[in-house]
Amino acid sequence: MKQQTRERLDKAAIDLRSAKVLFDAGLTDPTCFHCQQSAEKYIKAVLEEYDQAVPITHDLLTLIDLISPYLSVTDSARDAAAVLSVYAIEIRYPGTDVELDDAKDAIAKAEELQQWILSYIL
């Protein structure tokens, strides 16, 4: 595994751990943001590993399409990416609030994407 790939995976794991700590503290908005960030970094690690350009985008579905030549994209992975993509930007600003159940679901989706990516890269 390339060093840059390992660094992205490490940062992705930190984001997921951070999301869980924030969830335990009842902070649902930042929980969801960190879940999205974790998923983004895991997906971008695949691009890194296969020497592909890593675009500056937070759209997880776009990133999923970019990694599809390198691993089998499941409907479940695509659905998880769609759920998490909405937490990239708007959630950080006033006027949006995430319910506890949605934050719990975001963690589950991020963990699902984590396991899916790691099953190919490790």
N, C-alpha and C positions, 0 to 999 in steps of 0.2 A: 504494500500500500504506500502511496506517495505521502510525503510529509505534509503537503498542503491539504490532502484529503483528511489525514488524521487530525490536523488542526481544526478543520471545519466540523468534523464529527465531535471533537471535544467541546467546541463552542456550542454545538447543537445540544449536547447532553447537559451542559450548564444551563442553557435556556429552559430545558424541560424540568430540571431540578428546581430552578427558580420559580417556574410556574406552580409547582407543587407546594413550595413554601408559601407563595403568595395566596394560593387557594386555602391552605390551612389557616392563614391569617384573615380569610374572608374578603380578600381583595380580588374580585372577579374580573374586572376589566384588565388589569395587568396580567392576570393569569392567562387570559385568552391571547393577549398580545405575545407573551412569551411562548405560548404553544405554537402560534403561527411562526414566530421567529425560529423556533426549534425545527419545525417541519421544513421551513425554507432552507435552513443550513444543511439538513440531512439530504435534501434533494440536490442542492448545489454541490454537495460532496461527490455525488455520482458524476456530475459533469466534470468536476475537477479530476476525478480518478481516470476518466476516459479522455482527458486532454481536450475537452470541449470548452468553448468560451462560456464564461459564467456571466449571464446578463444581470444588469441592475434592474431587477423587478421583484415585486412582492407577490405577484400573481402565481399561486402555487399550481394552478391548472396549466398555465403556460410552461412552467418548469417541468411538470409531469410529462407534457408532450415532448419536451426536449430530451428527457431521459428514456423515453419509450423505446428507442433503438437498442438500448443497453440492458434493459430488464423488462420483465413481463409486468405490465401495468394492469392491476386488477380493478374491477369496478369499485371495490371497497376503498382502495387507495385513492382513486379519483374522487369518490364521494368525500373522503376525509379531507382531501386537499380543498375541495369546494367549500366545505364548512369552515375550515381554518383561514382561508383566504380573506374572508370578510373581516378578520380581526387585525389586519395588517396596518391600517391607517386610521380609519374613522374612530375606532375604539379608544384612541388616545386623546380624544377631544370631547368637550362638553356636548351633551345631548344624546349620548349613548350610554346605556347601562346594560350589563350582562347579568342575567339571573344565575343563581348558584348552580342549578341543574345544567345550564348551558356551559358554564365554566368546567364543571365536572366532565361533560361530554367532550369539551375541547381537549382536556388532558387525555382522555381515552383515545381520541382521534390522533393526537400527537404521538402517543405511545404506539399506536397501530402503525403509523408511518415510520416511526423509528425502527420498529422490529422488521418491517418490510424492507427498508433500505439496508439495514445491517445484515439481513439474511443474504443479500447479494454482495455486499462489500467486504464483509469479514471472512 
